[in-house]
Amino acid sequence: MSGNQGQRWANGPHLALLSILTAAFLCRVVAQLVQAWWPVDVLASFENWHSATLPYPMLLAWQLAILAVQVWVIVTMSRNAHQPRQLVGQVLLVAGGLYFTFMLFRLVAGMTFLQHLPWFQVRLPTIFHLVLAAFLLVLADFHLRYRPRGRGQA
């Protein structure tokens, strides 16, 4: 097996997880869009999807930009064109870890001692922030696990 095939195999679990997380975020964006424009009873109400931190058109634009970046990462990784870099992995690990920790705090606080505050009450946005944080953490793991190693390093 050539090194390129080995690298493709190594990317497999990361690629699968990143794809699942992107699909989950896409479902969130579509569900919120449906509830904004053509509400249906089978989905949570628009207000449950939206914490009103940003006006919805601006939020939708950011969500589409995030999806574009996620798809770009998945496509470049599937083509073995996404080169792992230690510094990128370290930055993603810190950013993703802080993001995940803060959103987990928001979720727990909203279910307990801060449930009286509206921003903490909406759980769906928080859950999908955890999905985005998990995307960053999986990508960080890819960069750190498969980074080029110098001489003398294991």
N, C-alpha and C positions, 0 to 999 in steps of 0.2 A: 504494500500500500504506500502510495506517495505521501509526502508531507502535507500536500494540499488536501488529499482525501482525509487524512487523519485530523486535520484542522476542521474540515467540514463536519466530521463525526463529533468532534469535541464541541462544536457550536450547537449541535442538535438540541440538547436540553435547554440551553439558553434561548435559542430561537423559538422553540415550542412555548416556553413560558412567556416570552415577550409577546408572541402572537396571541396567546390566551388573554393576557392582560390588556393588549390593544383591543381585542374583540370585546372584552368586558367594557372598556371605556367607550368604544363605539356604540355599544348597546345603550349606555347611559345617555350619550349625546342624542341618539335617535329617539329614545323614549321621552326625553325632555322636550325635544322638538315637536314630537307628536302631541304631547300634552299642551304645548304652547299654541299650536295651530289647529289641531283636530283632536280635541280631548276625547279619550275613551275611558270607559269604566274599569277596564282590566289593569290599568297602570295607576301608580300613585299620582296624586294631583300634581299640577305644575309646581305649586308652592312647596311640595315635599322634595322636589328635585332641585330647587333653586333657593339659595340662602340669601338672595338679594344683595350680595356684596357688590356685584357689578350689574349694570343694566344688561338684560338678556342678550340684546344684539352684540354687545361687546364680549360677553361671556361666550357666546356661540363662536365668534371669530377666534377667540383664544383657544377654545376647544378644538376647532378645525385645524389651527396651527399646531397644536399638540399632537393631534392625530397624524398630521403630515410628517412631523418629526419622527413619530413612532414608526410609521410605515417606512420612512427612509432608512431608519436603523435596521428594521427587519429585512428590507430588500438588500441593503449593502451587506448585512451579515449572511444572508442566504447565498449571496454571490461571492462570499469570502473576500469582500472588499472592505470590510469593517475591521480595521487593524487595532488590536488591543494595545492600550498604552497605560502604563502604571499610573502616571499623574492623573489621567482622565478617570481611571478607576478609583483613585483615592478621593478625588473631588466628588464623584458621583456617590461614593460610599458615605462621605460626611453629609452631603446635601440630602441624599435619600434617607439616611438614618435620622437626621434632624426633622425632616418633613414627616416621616413615618411616626416618629415619637410625638411630635406636636399634634398630628391628626388623631393618633390613638388617645392622647390626653383629651382632645376635643370631644371625641366619641364617649369616653368614659365620664368625663365631666358633665356632658350633656345628658347622660343617663342618670346622673347622681346629683352632685351638689350645685351644678350650674344649670339645671334643667329649666329654671325660671327665665333664662336669657334666650331670646329668639335665635341668635346665631348658633348657639349650642344645641338647640332643639332639633334642627333639621339634620337627620342622620344620613340620608342618602348621599348628599354631597360629600360628607365626611368619609363615608365608605369608599367612594370613588377617588377621593384624595389618597386614601390608603392604597388603592389600586395603582395610581400614578407613582406613589412613593415606592411601591414594590417593583414597578418597572425600572426605576432608577437603581434600586438595589440589585436586581438581577443583571442589569447592564454593568453595574460596578463589578459584580462577581465575574462576569465574562472578561472584563478588562484586566482584573487583577489575577485571575486564574491562568489566562493565556497570554499574558504580557511577555514580550521578549525578555529573556534572561541573559545577563552578562556572564562572562567567564567566572567560574568558581561558584556560581549560584546554583542551588538545587532547583 
